[in-house]
Amino acid sequence: MNISEHRKEAPKRLGVAVLVVSDKRAAAASEGRDEDVSGKIFEARSREAGHLVTRRIVPDDAEMIHNELKRFLDDEKIDVVVITGGTGITKRDITIETVQPMFEKELPGFGEALRRVGYEKVGTPALLTRASAGIIKRKPVFCLPGAPNAVEVGAGLILPELAHIVKHARE
């Protein structure tokens, strides 16, 4: 079976959950303002690719991140989760510490590729991200930086292969 035949078996329209992790954006959302740029970028690119998307915002709080991620993973309509924010090196950046222990399989190539492409675009600041990906409950979970440019790069890496990744995660 060649690659194009293999990809034909992959699902076409997916349920994509975007989880935005940001104290500032969560505070604004609680006041009725949606100041999220990065999550909206991934949401728009996913919709353009024909996927169904839901987006939620939580603060940099391990329990809230874990609980929202668990809700998405338990939802049969969700095929993939993309988290934006909390992948840096500050004290408040806890997305990786919260999500990575849940990975049943890690996809180290994703973080490596994101940093490589990011480095080509913005130089050494790309090295500060701990972006990562893995499989939890047979669903891919991607952890992206919260910067809009990084989300654009991440969308460019994830979306062309997403159906293929989901198909293999389910096997």
KAWO-V863578 format. One record per backbone hydrogen bond with DSSP energy under -0.5 kcal/mol. NH is the residue of the N-H (numbers start at 1). CO is the residue of the C=O. Records with the same first field share a line. If there is no record, write none. Layout:
BEGIN
NH = CO ; CO
END
This chain:
BEGIN
6 = 2
7 = 3
8 = 4
9 = 5 ; 6
10 = 7
14 = 12
16 = 14 ; 52
17 = 15 ; 80
18 = 16 ; 54
19 = 17 ; 82
20 = 18 ; 56
21 = 19 ; 84
22 = 20 ; 58
26 = 22
27 = 23
28 = 24
29 = 25
30 = 26
31 = 27 ; 28
32 = 29
33 = 28
35 = 33
41 = 37
42 = 38
43 = 39
44 = 40
45 = 41
46 = 42
47 = 43
48 = 44
49 = 45
50 = 47
51 = 46
52 = 14
54 = 16
56 = 18
58 = 20
61 = 59
65 = 61
66 = 62
67 = 63
68 = 64
69 = 65
70 = 66
71 = 67
72 = 68
73 = 69
74 = 70
75 = 71 ; 72
76 = 74
78 = 75
79 = 15 ; 77
80 = 15
81 = 140
82 = 17
83 = 142
84 = 19
85 = 144
93 = 90
94 = 92
95 = 86
96 = 86
98 = 94
99 = 95
100 = 96
102 = 99
103 = 99 ; 100
104 = 135
105 = 135
107 = 133
108 = 106
110 = 107
111 = 107
112 = 108
113 = 109
114 = 110
115 = 111
116 = 112
117 = 113
118 = 114
119 = 115
120 = 116
121 = 117
122 = 118
123 = 118 ; 119
125 = 122
126 = 123
127 = 124
128 = 125
129 = 126
130 = 87
132 = 143
134 = 141
135 = 105
136 = 139
139 = 136
140 = 79
141 = 134
142 = 81
143 = 132
144 = 83 ; 142
151 = 147
152 = 148
153 = 149
154 = 150
155 = 151
156 = 152
157 = 153
158 = 154
159 = 155
161 = 158
162 = 158 ; 159
165 = 161
166 = 162
167 = 163
168 = 164
169 = 165
170 = 166
171 = 167 ; 168
END
